[in-house]
Amino acid sequence: MKHTIEVNGIKIYAFHGCLPEEEKIGGHYSVDVMLNTNFAEAANSDDLNKTIDYCDVNKIIVEEMAIRSKLIEHVGQRIVNRLKSEINNIEHIRLKLTKICPPINGDVQNVAIIIEED
């Protein structure tokens, strides 16, 4: 049986980027995470302790996004590593980290990285 929990559209203001301006000014980010797990026991028992708590997922993402990095690739991998180490019963994880209106030479709505791991 395959179950999926998604926490999407986590909006964060952070200071990631290679440019000095990004460290000072910051920017808007959005994080989506999909976790494959087995929550059959929680579905039958109505017990939060038998599934993944969305608050824990959000907390880890917010904490890691608060640590400045030059690359969103680095931040994304840190988030995935923490989710895997601190939350039990994750069978597969997909994380999408989006940088909104990146300061690049062009009219670009966003850039994103996606990490998937078992």
C-alpha positions in Angstrom: 0.0 0.0 0.0 1.3 3.5 -0.9 0.3 6.6 1.1 1.5 10.1 0.4 1.6 13.2 2.7 2.2 16.5 1.0 3.0 19.8 2.7 2.9 22.4 -0.1 3.4 26.1 -0.5 5.5 26.8 2.6 6.2 30.5 2.2 9.5 31.7 3.6 11.6 34.8 3.4 15.3 33.9 3.4 18.7 35.2 2.4 20.1 32.6 0.1 22.2 33.4 -3.0 25.6 34.1 -4.4 25.2 37.9 -4.8 26.0 40.2 -1.8 22.6 41.9 -2.3 20.8 38.6 -1.7 22.5 38.3 1.7 21.4 41.8 2.7 18.0 42.1 1.0 16.8 38.5 0.9 13.9 37.1 -1.1 10.8 35.0 -1.2 10.9 31.2 -1.4 8.3 28.4 -1.6 8.8 24.8 -0.5 6.7 21.8 -1.4 7.4 18.4 0.1 5.9 15.0 -0.7 6.5 12.1 1.7 5.6 8.5 0.8 4.9 6.5 4.0 2.4 4.0 5.4 -0.2 5.7 7.5 -2.7 2.9 7.5 -2.5 2.5 11.3 -3.2 6.3 11.8 -6.1 6.1 9.3 -7.6 3.3 11.4 -6.8 4.6 14.8 -7.1 8.4 14.3 -3.8 8.7 16.3 -1.4 11.5 15.2 1.5 9.5 16.7 1.0 6.8 14.0 1.7 9.2 11.1 3.9 12.1 10.1 3.1 15.4 11.9 2.9 18.2 9.4 4.1 20.6 12.1 7.3 18.7 12.4 7.9 18.9 8.6 7.2 22.6 8.5 9.5 23.2 11.6 12.4 21.5 10.0 12.0 23.3 6.7 11.7 26.7 8.4 14.8 26.1 10.5 16.9 25.0 7.6 15.8 27.8 5.4 16.9 30.2 8.1 20.5 29.1 7.7 22.1 31.1 4.9 23.5 29.3 1.9 24.8 30.4 -1.5 23.0 27.7 -3.4 19.4 26.5 -3.0 20.7 23.1 -3.9 22.6 23.1 -0.6 19.6 24.2 1.4 17.4 21.6 -0.3 19.8 18.8 0.5 20.0 19.9 4.1 16.2 19.8 4.4 16.0 16.3 2.9 18.7 15.0 5.2 17.0 16.3 8.3 13.6 15.1 7.3 15.0 11.6 6.7 17.0 11.6 9.9 14.3 13.1 12.2 11.0 11.7 10.9 10.3 8.0 10.9 8.7 5.9 8.2 9.6 8.0 5.2 9.8 5.6 2.3 10.4 8.2 -0.4 10.8 12.0 -0.4 10.4 14.6 -3.0 11.3 18.2 -2.2 10.8 21.2 -4.5 12.4 24.5 -3.4 11.5 27.5 -5.4 13.2 30.9 -5.5 10.7 33.5 -6.5 11.8 36.4 -8.8 15.5 35.5 -8.8 17.9 38.3 -9.5 19.1 37.0 -12.9 19.4 38.8 -16.2 15.9 38.3 -17.5 12.3 38.4 -16.6 12.0 35.1 -14.7 9.1 34.2 -12.4 11.1 31.6 -10.5 13.8 29.0 -10.4 13.5 25.7 -8.6 15.4 22.6 -7.6 13.8 19.2 -7.0 15.4 16.4 -4.9 14.0 12.9 -4.8 15.3 10.2 -2.6 14.2 6.8 -1.2 
